[in-house]
Amino acid sequence: MACPPVTHPSATNEASRAGRRTIVRYSVLSFLFVITAINYGDRATLGIAGSSIAHDLGLTPVAMGYVFSAFGWAYVLSQVPGGWLLDRFGSIRVYGASLFAWSLCTLAIAGIGRIPHAIAFPALFVLWAGLGLVEAPTFPANSRIVSSWFPTSERGLATSIFNSAQYVAVAFFAPVMGWVTQQFGWEYIFAAMGIAGMGLALFWLARMRPPATHPAVNAAELAFMRSGGALVDIDDRSRRVKRTLTGRQIRFMLTDRTLLGVYGGQYCITAILYFFLTWFPLYLHQSRGLSMAQTGLAASVPALCGLAGAIVGGALSDMLLRAGRSETLARKAPYVIGMAIASTICLCNFVHSAWLIVAIMSFAFFGKGVAAIGWAVISDIAPRETPGLAAGIFNGIGNIAGIVTPIVIGYIVAWTKSYDGALLFVAAHCVVAILLYLFVVGRIRRLSLPA
């Protein structure tokens, strides 16, 4: 049974008598995990079905590279507006509307095969770009919601858990999508994902509330979150203060050294992700000779290792904080160690066994998961006035990799008839990321906007 509103005096007395606090924040985290899994499942559809779609629609590798990049263009351009919408209207409404809209785009792609081939490429490009446009608020919203529900000492693991949904999505959806595509056709995976997402959006809008007004949160949990640094009031419309940023404050968001280093680090780690979501299944199928069903299964193994890495990285970061280590060490150490492990992806160029390649990829993606601490970092350093905008810029710059990586790899594959250069291209991002966190990112602490 739900507790009385947390602002009522009886709630405090009841919590004191009960002697324990509620843990509603973890049910919220599970909600974010499921939505993020659907989000990445939608993004993975084109990669899994890419060979079949290219064959059915007559698309070249370069054309597929541009289609893959369409998502990135729209996603990046709408990050800052998406962050502003979150700060202006709150996470709950914007997140729910975003989820419904991107699921509608996914459902529409299921009908691409029924239109004339002459317009199939532009139609697919536009719908995939539309998916990126309306998905833009998703990860800034995740970051914003975690900032409001979790104290600093729990935030590393919480962000790693919602971020690890990308690996669970690929591990779960990739083999299922590969099998469905082979048995029934690629249209079915887009239709199923679209319908599932729209239903989840309606459920989110009906049930979700901010921490301070959530009927199941008692006073003890709210006090624990607030005292630990959770920004519990940022989605409470009655407490929200509308403000206009000055030019100096906007320049600060775009030029502060620590922010720039963190933005650049996110770009580098996202390049690995987009290789995995777009070209990795085609690499296994075209370069290593796996069937579509085998490709889906093989792609799921590195995804599971990425999941394990994400949990390890987040838990390690929070453990270091609780042990009294500085926030700088606690956040930077997992990132640097993880990206060093991820750089081993280039070793695939020196082996020929498909399953040994999967093993190397699994080790590399375990490292990528360990390094996926960036969302905790941006939650820790974002100015209190602009958590959505900071997360939007962070995610926008990071996802420029979603534009660059698919196109560059498409040209590398077309020109060299090989994926060797593509893997070197991805590994180089790991080295750059380590240098940024060691020499550009400064002390991790909550930044303040200039007056």
C-alpha positions in Angstrom: 0.0 0.0 0.0 1.4 3.4 -0.9 2.6 5.7 1.9 1.0 9.1 2.4 2.6 12.1 0.6 6.1 12.7 1.9 5.4 16.3 2.8 2.8 15.3 5.4 4.1 15.2 9.0 2.6 11.7 9.6 4.8 10.3 6.9 7.9 11.2 8.9 6.4 9.7 12.1 5.5 6.5 10.2 8.9 6.2 8.7 10.5 6.7 12.1 8.4 4.0 13.6 9.0 1.6 10.7 12.8 2.2 11.1 13.5 1.6 7.5 13.3 3.6 4.3 11.6 2.6 1.0 13.7 1.7 -2.1 11.4 3.1 -4.8 14.5 4.6 -6.5 15.5 1.1 -7.6 12.1 0.4 -9.2 12.5 3.7 -11.1 16.0 2.5 -12.2 14.5 -0.8 -13.4 11.9 1.3 -15.4 14.8 3.2 -17.0 16.6 0.0 -17.7 13.7 -1.5 -19.7 13.1 1.7 -21.7 16.8 2.0 -22.5 16.8 -1.7 -23.6 13.9 -0.9 -26.0 15.7 2.2 -27.2 18.9 0.2 -28.1 16.8 -2.6 -29.5 15.3 -0.2 -31.9 18.7 1.1 -32.8 20.1 -2.4 -33.4 17.3 -3.4 -35.8 19.0 -1.8 -38.8 22.3 -3.4 -38.0 20.9 -6.9 -37.6 18.6 -6.6 -40.7 21.2 -4.6 -42.7 22.2 -7.3 -45.1 18.6 -8.3 -45.9 17.5 -4.7 -46.3 20.5 -3.9 -48.6 19.7 -7.0 -50.7 16.0 -6.4 -50.9 16.3 -2.6 -51.6 19.5 -2.8 -53.8 21.6 -0.6 -51.5 25.4 -0.4 -51.7 27.8 -0.4 -48.7 28.2 3.4 -49.1 24.5 3.9 -49.3 24.0 1.8 -46.1 26.7 3.9 -44.4 24.7 7.0 -45.1 21.5 5.4 -43.9 23.3 4.3 -40.7 24.5 7.8 -40.2 21.1 9.4 -40.7 20.2 8.5 -37.1 23.4 10.2 -35.9 22.8 13.5 -37.8 19.3 14.0 -36.4 20.3 12.7 -32.9 23.2 15.1 -32.6 21.3 18.2 -33.9 18.4 17.6 -31.6 20.4 17.0 -28.4 20.6 20.6 -27.2 16.9 21.3 -27.9 16.1 18.0 -26.2 18.1 19.0 -23.1 16.3 22.3 -23.1 12.9 20.6 -23.3 13.9 18.4 -20.3 14.8 21.5 -18.2 11.7 23.4 -19.4 9.0 20.7 -19.1 10.6 18.0 -16.9 11.8 14.5 -17.6 8.6 12.6 -17.3 6.4 14.1 -20.0 9.3 14.6 -22.4 10.6 11.1 -21.9 7.2 9.5 -22.5 6.5 11.6 -25.6 9.9 10.7 -27.0 9.4 7.0 -26.4 6.0 7.0 -28.1 7.3 9.0 -31.1 10.4 6.9 -31.8 8.4 3.7 -31.5 6.0 5.1 -34.2 9.0 5.7 -36.5 10.2 2.1 -35.9 6.8 0.8 -36.8 6.7 2.9 -40.0 10.0 1.4 -41.2 8.3 -2.0 -41.4 6.4 -0.7 -44.4 9.5 0.4 -46.4 9.6 -2.8 -48.4 6.2 -2.2 -49.8 7.0 1.1 -51.6 8.8 1.5 -55.0 12.5 0.8 -54.8 13.2 4.2 -56.5 12.1 6.0 -53.3 13.1 3.3 -50.8 16.5 4.8 -50.0 15.2 8.4 -49.2 12.3 7.0 -47.3 14.5 4.8 -45.1 17.0 7.6 -44.6 14.2 10.0 -43.5 12.6 7.5 -41.1 15.9 6.5 -39.6 16.7 10.2 -39.2 13.3 10.7 -37.6 14.1 8.0 -35.1 17.3 9.9 -34.1 15.4 13.1 -33.9 12.8 12.0 -31.4 15.2 9.7 -29.4 17.4 12.7 -28.5 16.0 13.3 -25.0 16.4 9.7 -23.9 19.9 9.6 -22.4 19.9 13.1 -21.0 16.5 12.2 -19.4 18.1 9.0 -17.9 20.9 11.1 -16.5 18.6 13.7 -15.2 16.3 11.2 -13.5 19.2 9.3 -11.9 20.5 12.7 -10.6 17.2 13.3 -9.0 16.7 9.9 -7.5 20.2 8.7 -6.5 22.7 10.1 -4.0 26.3 10.6 -5.3 27.5 7.4 -3.6 25.1 5.3 -5.5 25.1 7.1 -8.8 28.0 5.3 -10.5 26.3 1.9 -10.3 22.9 3.4 -11.1 24.1 5.0 -14.3 26.1 1.9 -15.2 22.9 -0.2 -14.8 20.7 1.9 -17.1 23.7 2.3 -19.5 24.2 -1.5 -19.5 20.8 -1.9 -21.0 22.4 -1.3 -24.4 24.3 -4.6 -24.0 21.3 -6.5 -22.7 19.3 -5.2 -25.7 21.9 -6.5 -28.2 22.4 -9.7 -26.2 18.7 -10.4 -26.1 17.4 -8.9 -29.3 20.3 -9.7 -31.7 19.7 -13.5 -31.8 16.0 -13.1 -31.8 16.1 -10.5 -34.5 18.5 -12.6 -36.6 16.3 -15.6 -36.3 13.1 -13.7 -37.1 14.8 -12.0 -40.1 15.9 -15.3 -41.5 12.6 -17.1 -40.9 10.0 -14.4 -41.6 11.6 -11.3 -43.0 13.1 -8.1 -41.6 9.8 -6.2 -41.5 8.6 -8.2 -38.5 11.3 -7.0 -36.2 10.5 -3.3 -36.8 6.8 -3.9 -36.3 7.2 -5.8 -33.0 9.6 -3.2 -31.6 7.4 -0.3 -32.5 4.3 -1.8 -30.9 6.1 -2.7 -27.7 7.6 0.8 -27.4 4.2 2.6 -27.8 2.7 0.4 -25.1 5.6 1.1 -22.7 5.3 4.9 -23.3 1.6 4.9 -22.2 2.5 3.0 -19.1 5.4 5.4 -18.2 3.2 8.5 -18.5 0.5 6.9 -16.4 2.7 5.7 -13.5 5.8 7.9 -13.2 6.1 10.8 -10.7 9.0 13.0 -9.3 10.7 11.8 -6.1 9.1 14.4 -3.8 5.5 13.7 -5.0 5.8 10.0 -5.7 3.1 8.2 -3.6 5.3 5.2 -2.7 8.4 7.2 -1.5 8.5 7.7 2.3 10.2 10.5 4.2 13.2 8.4 5.1 14.1 7.6 1.5 13.5 11.2 0.4 15.8 12.5 3.2 18.4 9.9 2.3 18.4 10.9 -1.3 18.4 14.6 -0.6 21.2 14.5 2.0 23.4 12.4 -0.3 23.3 14.9 -3.1 20.3 13.8 -5.2 18.6 16.7 -7.0 15.2 15.6 -5.8 13.3 18.7 -6.8 14.5 19.3 -10.4 11.3 17.6 -11.8 8.9 19.1 -9.3 7.0 21.7 -11.4 5.9 23.6 -8.3 9.6 24.2 -7.4 11.0 24.7 -10.9 12.5 28.1 -11.5 12.4 29.3 -15.1 15.6 31.0 -16.1 17.3 32.3 -19.2 21.0 31.5 -19.6 23.3 34.4 -20.4 25.8 34.3 -23.3 28.6 33.9 -20.7 26.9 30.9 -19.2 26.4 29.3 -22.5 30.0 29.8 -23.4 31.0 28.2 -20.1 29.0 25.1 -21.0 30.9 24.9 -24.3 34.4 25.9 -23.3 35.1 24.7 -19.7 38.1 22.4 -19.8 36.7 19.7 -17.7 33.4 19.6 -19.7 35.3 19.6 -23.0 37.4 16.6 -21.9 34.3 14.7 -20.7 32.5 15.5 -24.0 35.5 14.3 -26.0 35.7 11.1 -24.0 32.1 10.4 -24.7 32.7 10.9 -28.4 35.4 8.3 -28.3 33.5 5.6 -26.4 30.4 6.2 -28.6 32.5 5.5 -31.7 33.0 1.9 -30.4 29.3 1.6 -29.7 28.3 2.7 -33.2 30.7 0.2 -34.8 29.0 -2.5 -32.7 25.5 -1.4 -33.5 26.0 -0.8 -37.3 28.9 -2.6 -38.9 29.8 -5.4 -36.5 26.9 -7.7 -37.6 27.9 -7.1 -41.3 31.5 -7.7 -40.4 30.7 -11.1 -39.0 28.4 -12.0 -41.9 30.4 -10.6 -44.8 34.0 -10.9 -43.7 33.8 -13.9 -41.4 31.1 -15.9 -43.3 28.6 -16.4 -40.5 24.9 -16.9 -41.3 22.3 -14.4 -40.2 21.3 -16.6 -37.3 24.9 -17.2 -36.3 25.6 -13.5 -36.6 22.8 -12.7 -34.1 24.1 -15.3 -31.6 27.8 -14.2 -32.0 26.8 -10.5 -31.6 25.1 -11.3 -28.3 28.3 -12.6 -26.6 30.3 -9.3 -26.6 27.1 -7.6 -25.5 26.8 -9.8 -22.4 30.5 -9.1 -21.7 29.8 -5.4 -22.1 27.0 -5.7 -19.5 29.3 -7.4 -17.1 31.9 -4.7 -17.6 29.4 -1.9 -17.0 28.3 -3.4 -13.7 32.0 -3.9 -12.7 32.9 -0.3 -13.7 30.0 1.3 -11.8 30.4 -0.9 -8.7 34.2 -0.2 -8.7 33.6 3.6 -8.9 31.1 3.7 -6.1 33.3 1.3 -4.0 36.2 3.7 -4.3 34.0 6.6 -3.2 32.7 4.7 -0.2 36.3 3.8 0.7 37.1 7.5 1.0 38.9 7.9 -2.4 38.5 11.2 -4.3 35.6 11.5 -6.7 38.3 12.2 -9.4 40.0 8.9 -8.9 36.7 7.0 -8.5 35.3 8.2 -11.8 38.5 8.4 -13.9 40.1 5.0 -13.0 37.3 2.8 -14.5 37.3 4.9 -17.6 41.0 4.7 -18.3 41.3 1.0 -17.4 38.2 0.2 -19.5 39.4 2.0 -22.6 42.8 0.4 -22.4 41.1 -3.0 -22.5 38.8 -1.9 -25.3 41.7 -1.0 -27.5 42.5 -4.7 -27.9 39.7 -4.8 -30.6 42.4 -4.3 -33.2 43.9 -7.8 -32.4 41.0 -9.2 -34.5 43.1 -8.3 -37.6 45.6 -10.9 -36.7 43.4 -14.0 -36.3 41.2 -15.9 -38.7 38.9 -18.0 -36.5 35.4 -16.4 -36.3 34.9 -17.6 -32.8 38.3 -16.4 -31.6 37.3 -13.0 -33.1 34.2 -13.1 -31.0 36.3 -13.8 -27.9 38.5 -10.8 -28.6 35.5 -8.6 -29.3 34.0 -9.9 -26.0 37.1 -8.8 -24.0 37.2 -5.5 -25.8 33.5 -4.8 -25.1 34.0 -5.8 -21.5 36.5 -3.0 -21.3 34.1 -0.6 -23.1 31.5 -1.5 -20.4 33.9 -0.8 -17.6 34.6 2.6 -19.2 30.9 3.5 -19.5 31.1 5.8 -16.4 30.7 9.0 -18.4 27.0 9.4 -17.5 27.9 9.3 -13.8 30.6 11.9 -14.5 28.3 14.4 -16.3 25.7 13.9 -13.5 28.4 14.8 -10.9 29.8 17.8 -12.7 26.7 19.4 -14.4 25.7 22.8 -13.0 22.6 22.4 -10.8 20.7 24.9 -13.0 21.2 23.0 -16.3 21.5 19.2 -15.8 19.4 18.5 -18.9 21.3 21.0 -21.1 24.7 19.7 -19.9 23.6 16.1 -20.6 22.3 17.1 -24.0 25.5 18.7 -25.0 27.5 15.7 -23.6 25.3 13.3 -25.5 25.2 15.4 -28.7 28.9 15.7 -29.0 29.3 12.0 -28.1 26.9 11.0 -30.8 28.7 12.9 -33.5 30.5 9.5 -33.6 27.2 8.1 -34.8 27.6 10.3 -37.9 31.3 9.9 -38.5 31.9 6.2 -37.6 29.3 4.5 -40.0 30.3 6.7 -42.9 34.1 6.4 -42.4 33.8 2.6 -42.0 31.6 2.4 -45.1 34.3 4.1 -47.2 37.1 2.0 -45.6 35.2 -1.2 -46.5 34.3 0.0 -50.0 37.9 1.2 -50.8 39.9 -1.6 -49.2 37.5 -4.5 -49.5 38.5 -5.3 -45.9 37.5 -4.5 -42.3 41.1 -4.3 -41.0 41.3 -0.5 -41.3 37.9 -0.2 -39.6 39.1 -2.0 -36.5 42.2 0.2 -36.3 40.0 3.3 -36.7 37.9 2.1 -33.7 41.0 1.2 -31.5 42.5 4.7 -32.1 39.5 6.2 -30.4 40.4 4.3 -27.2 43.9 5.8 -27.1 42.6 9.3 -27.6 40.0 8.8 -24.8 42.6 7.8 -22.3 44.7 10.9 -23.1 41.7 13.1 -22.7 40.8 11.8 -19.2 44.4 11.8 -18.0 45.4 15.3 -19.3 42.4 17.4 -20.1 39.6 16.4 -17.6 40.4 18.1 -14.4 39.1 17.5 -10.9 35.6 15.9 -10.8 33.3 18.2 -8.8 30.0 20.0 -9.2 30.6 23.0 -11.5 28.9 26.3 -11.0 27.7 28.6 -13.8 29.3 32.1 -13.8 27.1 34.8 -12.4 
